[in-house]
Amino acid sequence: MTDTIDYAAIADAARDGYMNRVIATVNDHDVHISVMDAPYRWHFHPNSDETFVAVEGTLVIEFEEGAVELRAGQLLTVPAGKPHATRPGGARSVNLTFEKKDAETVFCDAPS
């Protein structure tokens, strides 16, 4: 038998700051839940695409060429190696993120 994961309950329990936690593994990918009320810094993943699924609120994903807003129910994949930063579009956002297990994160400067 498999266990059910109540990601809404996990998100509800995270009430302050930023929380990013692996909640499942599918083949060679991890599924993260991310709850944020503040921006996350510029970075990229050289060895993995990163797929965001907005669950609650609005998630803003910034790129050098501009920002994309994801609302609940929308999905976006950021290709491996593409610098980006994320932030909530309001007071708080909740999203699921899919990336290779042990994906490398490289922090970088914001584009000028």
N, C-alpha and C positions, 0 to 999 in steps of 0.2 A: 504494500500500500504506500502511496506517496502522501506527503504532507501538504496541506493547503497553506499558502502564504497570504496573509491578510496585509497587503501593502498599504491599504488605507489606514489601518490601525497603527502601523509603523509610522506613517506620515503624521497621523494625529498626535502621536506621543512626542514627536520632535517639534518643539514649540519655540526654540530660541536658536538663532544663528544658522549655521550651515551644517547639514548632515548628509553624508554620502556613504552608503553601505551596500555591500553585496548581499542580495537576498536570494539569488539562485544562480546555478550554473547550467548552461545548455550547451552540450557538446564542448567546444573550446572557447565559449564566450561566457562572460559574467553578465548578470542582470543586476544593475545598481538601482537603488531608490535614492533620489536626491531631493532634499528639502532645503530651500534657501530663502533668506530674507535680506541677503546682501550679495554683492557681486563676487564672482569667482575669477581669479586672475587669468591673464592671457597664457595660453599653452597650446600644445599640439601633441598628437600621438603618432610617432613615426612608423609604428608597426601595426596600427589598427584603425579602421574606420570607427566612428562613434555615432550611434543612432540614438536620438532623443525622442521620447514620446511624452508630450505634455499631458499631465493627469489633472492638475489643479492650478488655477491661475494662469498667468501668461509667463512664458520663459522667453527671454530675449537672448539670442545668440548673435554675438557681434563678430564680424569679419572685417578685414581691411577695407573691403569695398562697400560695407554697410551692414545693417542689422536686419535680422529676420525675427519676427515675433511668432512664437508657437502658442496657440490656445489649446485648451483641453481637447483631446481627441486628435491632435495633429502630430505628425512625425516628420523628422528631418534627419538625414544622414550627413555627417561631416566626414569628408574623405581623409584618409591617413595623411599626415603631414601638413594639414591645413590649419594655420593658427586661428584660434577663436577664444572668446571669453563669454561667459554666461552670467545672466543676472535676472532676478525676478522683474516682471513688468509692472508689478504692483507691490503690495506689502510682502507677498510670499508666493512662491511657486513650488510645485511638486512635479517631478518628472521621473520616468524610468529611462535608464541609459543602458545600452547594449554595446559592449566592446570585448575584444579578445581578452581572455584570462591573462593576467599579468601584463596588460598593455603598459608600455612605457609612457610616462607623462613628462614632457619637457616644457618647463616654464620659459616664457620669452617676454620681450618688451612689447608693449602696445604699439601698433603702427603709428607713424607720425603723420 
